[in-house]
């Protein structure tokens, strides 16, 4: 399975990953449209929240809009999604994302763009069996 591994202890809260992600997928720099969330835990510490590819959402999708690719990454087909948000409701990590104007949810697909740009090496694409 391919996924984005986080190292929150290394995060400096610069938001580069958030900006890269939202710009890549939505062509705008908007935290609400990023697949990764950075949050301030206080005392100079930051948390990172991103899809762990657990596949819980796939079982909940009645239109088969969510599938698992050959790398074990959950992928969403916008053409099949009806916007019921059942996948959002069932996500145990709250990483199936939505935004106010959006018709379909979105999530991390482990593309690695954020990891390549992170100045603190707080993100890494890993593959596990």
PLY file of the C-alpha trace (Angstrom):
ply
format ascii 1.0
element vertex 129
property float x
property float y
property float z
element edge 128
property int vertex1
property int vertex2
end_header
0.00 0.00 0.00
1.28 3.45 -0.93
0.47 6.30 1.45
1.70 9.61 2.80
3.53 9.07 6.09
3.72 12.02 8.44
6.37 13.04 10.95
4.61 15.72 13.00
7.61 16.11 15.29
9.49 17.57 12.30
6.69 19.90 11.13
7.47 23.62 11.42
3.96 24.77 10.53
5.00 26.56 7.34
1.89 25.32 5.46
3.89 24.60 2.30
2.29 21.16 2.01
-1.21 22.65 2.29
-0.47 25.27 -0.36
1.12 22.76 -2.76
-1.79 20.35 -2.43
-4.60 22.84 -2.93
-2.79 24.51 -5.81
-2.13 21.18 -7.52
-5.72 19.94 -7.38
-7.78 23.11 -7.34
-5.40 25.68 -8.90
-5.72 27.93 -5.85
-3.98 28.24 -2.52
-6.78 27.58 -0.05
-6.43 25.47 3.13
-10.04 24.25 2.77
-9.09 22.64 -0.54
-6.05 20.75 0.65
-5.94 17.01 1.25
-3.56 17.56 4.15
-4.32 19.51 7.29
-1.73 21.17 9.50
-2.94 22.24 12.93
-1.29 24.05 15.79
-1.02 21.94 18.93
0.52 24.77 20.93
4.01 25.13 22.38
5.49 25.25 18.86
4.19 21.79 17.95
2.09 20.99 14.91
-0.10 18.08 13.95
-0.57 16.64 10.47
-3.74 14.92 9.31
-3.99 13.07 6.01
-5.68 9.97 4.59
-4.00 6.76 5.76
-5.58 4.73 2.91
-7.44 2.47 5.38
-10.10 1.83 2.70
-13.06 2.13 5.08
-14.70 4.58 2.68
-14.56 2.11 -0.22
-16.90 -0.34 1.52
-19.37 2.47 2.23
-19.60 3.75 -1.36
-22.75 2.36 -2.98
-22.01 3.81 -6.44
-18.53 2.26 -6.66
-17.03 5.73 -7.09
-14.27 4.75 -4.68
-11.84 2.07 -5.80
-8.40 0.84 -4.83
-5.64 1.16 -7.43
-2.74 -1.25 -7.91
-0.72 0.63 -5.27
-3.44 0.21 -2.62
-4.41 3.87 -2.83
-8.09 4.80 -2.62
-9.16 6.71 -5.72
-12.38 8.65 -6.33
-14.16 8.73 -9.70
-15.95 12.08 -9.95
-18.11 10.66 -12.76
-19.58 7.98 -10.50
-19.87 10.00 -7.29
-23.38 11.27 -6.50
-22.27 13.49 -3.61
-24.04 11.56 -0.85
-21.03 12.03 1.46
-21.43 8.59 3.03
-17.67 8.19 2.65
-17.12 11.45 4.52
-19.35 10.30 7.37
-17.62 6.93 7.75
-14.00 8.12 7.48
-12.38 7.23 10.82
-9.70 9.91 10.47
-11.89 12.71 9.01
-9.71 12.88 5.92
-12.33 12.43 3.24
-12.65 16.15 2.62
-15.32 18.50 1.32
-15.59 22.23 0.78
-18.58 24.53 0.63
-18.96 24.79 -3.16
-17.81 21.25 -3.91
-20.16 18.62 -5.23
-17.92 15.62 -4.60
-15.50 14.87 -1.76
-11.75 14.70 -2.25
-8.83 12.98 -0.53
-5.12 12.38 -0.61
-4.02 10.05 -3.40
-0.40 9.83 -2.20
0.97 11.75 -5.18
3.93 13.00 -3.14
3.88 16.64 -4.28
3.67 17.87 -0.69
6.49 15.60 0.46
8.77 16.85 -2.31
8.21 20.46 -1.26
8.29 20.09 2.54
11.33 22.01 3.81
11.36 20.06 7.10
11.02 16.53 5.66
7.88 16.03 7.75
6.19 14.03 4.95
7.23 10.96 3.00
5.61 8.65 0.46
6.02 5.06 1.65
4.98 1.71 0.29
4.15 -1.21 2.56
2.89 -4.69 1.79
0 1
1 2
2 3
3 4
4 5
5 6
6 7
7 8
8 9
9 10
10 11
11 12
12 13
13 14
14 15
15 16
16 17
17 18
18 19
19 20
20 21
21 22
22 23
23 24
24 25
25 26
26 27
27 28
28 29
29 30
30 31
31 32
32 33
33 34
34 35
35 36
36 37
37 38
38 39
39 40
40 41
41 42
42 43
43 44
44 45
45 46
46 47
47 48
48 49
49 50
50 51
51 52
52 53
53 54
54 55
55 56
56 57
57 58
58 59
59 60
60 61
61 62
62 63
63 64
64 65
65 66
66 67
67 68
68 69
69 70
70 71
71 72
72 73
73 74
74 75
75 76
76 77
77 78
78 79
79 80
80 81
81 82
82 83
83 84
84 85
85 86
86 87
87 88
88 89
89 90
90 91
91 92
92 93
93 94
94 95
95 96
96 97
97 98
98 99
99 100
100 101
101 102
102 103
103 104
104 105
105 106
106 107
107 108
108 109
109 110
110 111
111 112
112 113
113 114
114 115
115 116
116 117
117 118
118 119
119 120
120 121
121 122
122 123
123 124
124 125
125 126
126 127
127 128
